[in-house]
Amino acid sequence: MIRAGIGQTFEAFGVGLFRLHWLLTVMAFMSFSMNFTVLPIVAFDLGGDNSSVALAMAGNGVAWFFIGPFAGALTDRFPKRRLIALAQTAIAINYAIIGFLILTGRIEVIWLTASTLLLGACFAFTGPSRRAYVADIVPPRLVGNGVALLQSGLTFPQSVGPVLGSLLLFAPFIGADGAYFIMAGILAVTIASLFLMPPGSPRNVPRGSVTRELLLGLRYAWRQPRLRVLLATLLLVSATAGPYQNILPGLLENVFGIESRNLGLTTWPMGVGSLIVGLSVAGVVGTRWSGGVLLVMSCAFGLGVALLGVTPNALVMLPVIFLVGSGFSAFQTLNTAEVIQQSDREYHGRITALTFLPFGVQSFTGLGFGQLADIIGEQDVFILMGLSSIVISLALGITYLRMKQPTVQLPTAEQLIRRTVRPVAAVMRPQK
């Protein structure tokens, strides 16, 4: 029953180490959310068009696309805490350098692109590591719930981070440079706190080449029909509707006549919707309702993006943004948790890395949508993105619902007898 599933929504929070892991992840993602609000605003102010924003954001996805799968294979081989600490240290240094360039007036769009390229490379390690780490600190039956709660927890910074980022841009003596220094400081706190956590044991995988292990992970995912459809849905929906954030600064400036630095103040309902709905669906993971809810929320996300194309002003945009955030959060939470739930533990790092590939593809499609928005207008592009996403969601969602649920193979009576009699016989057999 769906009521029972919702009743178990917070079950993984009963594990103390998971609560600490959740808190540190949310704190780190707060700085990431602030960056993905401040960065497009800085890029739009520098270039003055949607293409500049898409170019500045592209480095993140490009790194995810090319490095992510290999990072997933490494995640299965090394302690998770070490990978997370090293990656977050590099991100904190990155933020400090961007803040210094803005402070000295030397910042350019190309430096923002280089920054997101490094960020994407680091995220390629922290994302799979954080999700796969859940399997090290909670019982096996709570892995799906823990991943869903972790993913839902990332929606809280999405509601607070953009507002905080915008307020810092308006604040005297802070501005964009100060915002980046504050982001680096937040990460420094989380890095120090990471050593309260256990190292996170590597998986029992063959010590062959990373490329071979990556290929084994890809082959494993391809041979699981349900995993294949889930990953394809995440990839195609993210590629079509995901780049909507790149065009929001242009929508505010060119259509609504509002300064782009107000972005966080006009998109805060996105995070609220993400938090409320994302937590609500966490308990549905692994139940017979998950496929239907996944389809509905994926279509809701596409509908919200399409409605941005007919929104007349920033006030009406607020409930539309709430729908966008709710739909995307629930879709991503359910999809990712189901992927982890339905994959073997030894492949968690590699399979989790595949869930980040859509963000890489999203950067490539985002460049195209950004240039198209400069030609035909932001709102026409929103309609195109949203409707395409709905068509993809319906096609793959219905396919997924028609697939049979994986069944547990129960042993036959003969197998049960053998498993019972053989150990007893071995004990009773006279020893030589």
N, C-alpha and C positions, 0 to 999 in steps of 0.2 A: 504494500500500500504506500502511496505517496506520502501519507501523513507520517507513517513510520520512518520513512527516509528523511523527511524534514526534521523529525524529532532527534535524529542522530547527526544533525548538521555539525555540531561542535565536539564530536566524540574525540577527535584527535587532540583537542586541547587538554585532555586529561593527562597527557604525557608532558612532563615538565620541560624536557629538552626541546620538544617541538614548540612549546610556547616561546622559549627564548629564540629559537631559530626563526619563528614567525615574526617576532618583534624586530630582530636585527634585519631581516629581509625588508620589512615595511619601512624601517628607517633609511636603509640604503636606497630603496625605490623612491623615497621622498625626494632625495637629491636628484634622481634621474627624472622624476616628473617635473621638477622645477626647471631642469635643463631643457626638456622638450617643450617647455613653454617659452623660456627666455631665448633659446637659440633661434627658432623661426622668426621671432620678433626682431632680433638683431640682424638676421639675414635679410628680412624684408626691408628694414631700414637702410641697409647697405646697398642692396640691389634694386629695390623698388618694384619687384614683380614676383609672380608665383614661381617662375623658373629658378630664381635665386634661392628661394626657400627649399625647393625640391633638390637643388644641387647641394646645398648645405646639409640636408638630411640624408642624402644618398649614401654617404660614406658608411653610415651605421649599418644599413642593410647589405651593402656590398661585402663588408667584412663578415657579416653573419652568414651570407650565402656561401662564400668560399672557405671560411674557416670553421663555421659552425659544426659541420659533420665530423671533421677531424677533432674538434674540441670535445665532441660527445664521446668519441672513442678514447681520448685521453682521460675523460672524466671517469670512465670505467676502470682506469688503471692506477690513478693516483688518489691520495687522500683529498676529500672534498674541501676540507677547511683550508688547506694550503692553496688550492687553486683559487678559492674565493678571496682569500686575503691578498694574494699577489695581484689578481685582476683589479680588486677595488683600490689597491695602492696606486696602480697605474692610472686609474680613472681620477683619483683625487689629485694626482700630479697634473693630469691633463686639464682639469678644471682650473687649477691655480695658474697654469700657463695662459689659458684663454682669458682669465680675469686680468692678468698682467698686460696682455696685448690690447685689451679694451681700455685699460687704465692709461696706457701710453699712447693710445690712438693709432696703433699699428694693425688693428684687426681688419681682415678682409674675408670675403666669402670663401676663398680657397683655404684659409686657415680653419674656418669652421668645418669645411668638408674634411680636412685632415684630422680635425678633432673627432668628428663622428666616426671616421674610419677606425681610429684607435679605440673609441668607445665600443664600436661594434665588435671588434676583435676581443675586447675584454668581456663584453656581454655574452659572447659565444661560449665563454668558459663559466661565467657566474650563473647564467640561466640554467643550463643542464645540471650543473653541480648542485645548485640550491634545490631543484626538484628531485634529483636522484638522492640527495642527502636525506630526504624524508624517509626513504626505505631503510636508512641506517638507524633511525631514532624512534620509529613507531613500529608496533606489531604489524605483520604482513596484512592482516585484515583491515587495517586502518590506512594503508598506503594511499588508496584512491581518495579517501576522505581528507587525508592530510594534504595531498597535492591540490585538491579543490579548495581547501581552506587557505593554503598558501597563495594560490592564484587569486582567490577572492580578496585576500588581505592586500594585494597590490592595488586594489581599486580605491582604498582609503587615501593613499597619496595622490591618486588621480583627481580626487575632489579637493584636497588641501593644497597640493603642490602647485597647480596652476594659479590659484588665487595668491598664494604666498609669493610665487615668482613675479606676478604682475605688481603686487604691492611693493616688492623690493625695487622694481624698476621706477616706481613713482617716488619712493622714499628719498628724502634728502641725504646726501653724503653716502648713498649706497649705490643705486643704479645697477647696470648690468655687470660691471666689474665686481662690485661688492657681492652681488648675487652668486657669482661663480666662486668667490672666496668662501662664502657661507656653505655652499654645496660641498666644497672640499672639506670643510670642517666637520660636517655631518658624517661624511664617509670616514674621516679619521676616527671618530668615536666608535663607529661600527667595526672598524678594523681591529681596534684594541679589544673590543668586547668579544670578537670571534674566538679568542683563546679561552673563553669559558666553555666552549663547545668541544666535544670529542673530535679527533681527527677525521673520522669518516672512513671506514675501511674500503679499499678498492675491491672491485668484483673479482671473482675467480675466473678470469678470462685467459685465453692462450697468450703467451708473451711473444707473439709474432709481430709483424710490422703493423703500424697504426692503419696503413692503407688496407691491409688485409682484414683487420678487425672492422673497419668501416664498411667494407664490402659485405662482410658477413652480416652486419647490422641492417644494411639496405636489403639484402636478400631475405633476411628474416621478416622485415616489414612488408616486403612485396608478397611474400607467400602467405600472409595473414589477410584474408579478404576484408575483414571488418576494419583492421588497422589501415589497410590501403585506402578504403573509402573515407575514413576519418581524416587521415592526413591529406588526402586530395581535397576534401571539403575545406579544411583549414587553409590550405595553400591558395585555392582559387578564390575563396571569399575574401581573404586578406589582400590578395593581389588586385582585386577589382574595387572593393569598397574601402579597404584599409587606408589608402593614401589621402582620405578626406581631410586629415589634419594638416597636410601640406597646403591646402587651399583655403583654410579658415582665415589666416591673416588677410589674404586678398579679398575674401568675402566681406570682412569688416571694413576695410579701407575703400574698396572700389564699389561695393554695392550698398552698404549701410552708412558709409561716410563716417566711420568711427576709427580712431587711431588703433593701429595693430597692437600696441602695448596693453590694450584693454582685453586681450584675448583670454587671459585667465579669469577675468571678472565676468566674462560672458559664457564661459564653458564650464563653470563649476558644477552645474547640474549633471554633467556627464559623470563626474566622479561619484556624486550622490547616488545616481541610478546604478552605477557599477557596483557600489558597495552593498546597497540594499538587495538588488536582484542577484548579484553574484553569490552572496552568502545564502540566499534563499534556495538556490539550486544545488548547493554543495552536498546536501543530504540526498539528492536524487541520483548521484553517481552510483553506477552498478545496479540500479533497479530497472524494472521493465519500462519505466516511464522516461528514462534518460534520452532515448532516441527521439521520441516525440517532442520533448522539451527542447532538445538541441535544434530540431528543425524549426520550431516556432521562433526561438530566440534568434536564430540565424536570419530568418526572414524579417524579424523585427529590426535587426541591425540594418539590413539593406533598405527597409522602408524608411527608417530614420534618415539615412544618408540621402535618399531620393527626395524626402520632404525638405531638406535644406535647399533644394533647387527651386522651391516655390515659397520659401519663407520670406515675408515682406520686410521684416525689420528685426532688430536684435532682441526685442521683447518677446516676440512670437518664437524666436529661435530657442529660447530657454527650455520649453517643454520638449521641443524636437531634439535638442542636445541630450536631454534626459533619456529619451527613447534610444538614441544612438548609443549612449554609454551603457544603458541597461542591456540592450540586445547584444552588443559586442562582448561585454563582460561575461554574461551568462553563456554565450556561445563558446567563447575561448576557454572558460573555466570547465564546462562540461566536456568539450572536445579533448582538451589536454588531459583531464583526469581519466577519461575513458581510455585514452591511448595508453597511459601508464598502467591503468588497471588491467588492461587486456594484453600486456606484454610481459615476458619473463624478466625476472629481476636482473639477470646477468646482462640484459640488453638495455636497462633503464637509461643509462647515460647516452647511448647512441640513439635510442628512440626519442628521448627527450630533445636531443639536438635537432632531430628532424622537425619537431614542432616549432623550431625557431627559423627554419628555412623560409616560411611564408613572409617573414619580416624582411628577408633579403630580397625576395622577388618583389615585394611591395615597394622597395626603393627604386627598382628599375621601372616598374609601372608608374610610380609616383612622378618620375621625371617626365614621362609621356603625358600624364594627366596635367601636370603643372604647365607644360608648354601648350597643351590644348586649351587650358583655362585662360591663358593669355590671348588666345586667338578667338575663341567662341564665347568666353565668359565663364565665371565660376559656377553660376547656378545651373547652366546647361550640363556642365561636367558632373555636378552632383547627381543630377537625374540619371545620366548615363551610368555612373558608377553604381548607384543604388539599385536600379532595375536589373542590371547585369548580375549583381550579387544575389538578388532574389531568385532569378532563373536558375543559377548554379545551385543555390541552397535547396530549391525544390527538387531538382533532378537528382542530386546526390543524396539528399535527405530521405527521399522516398526509396531510393535504392538501399540505403542502410536499414531502413525499417523493415524491408522485405527479407533481409538476411536473417538466418536462424541464429538464435543466441547460442554462444558456445556452451556445450553440455559437458558435464563431468562424467567421465567414463567410470561406472561402478564395476568393481571386480565381480566375476562370476562366482557361483558357489564353489566350484572346483578350485578357483584361484584362492578363495578365502581359506579353504581347507589346507591347501598347500602352504600358505603363509603362516597358518597356525601350527600345523603339524610339524613342519620342518624345523623351526627353532626348538620346539619341545623335544623332538627326536635327537637333535644335535646335543642338547643338554644331557639327555638320558643315555646317550651312547657312551659305552665304556671308553675311557681315555687310555691310550697306549702308554 
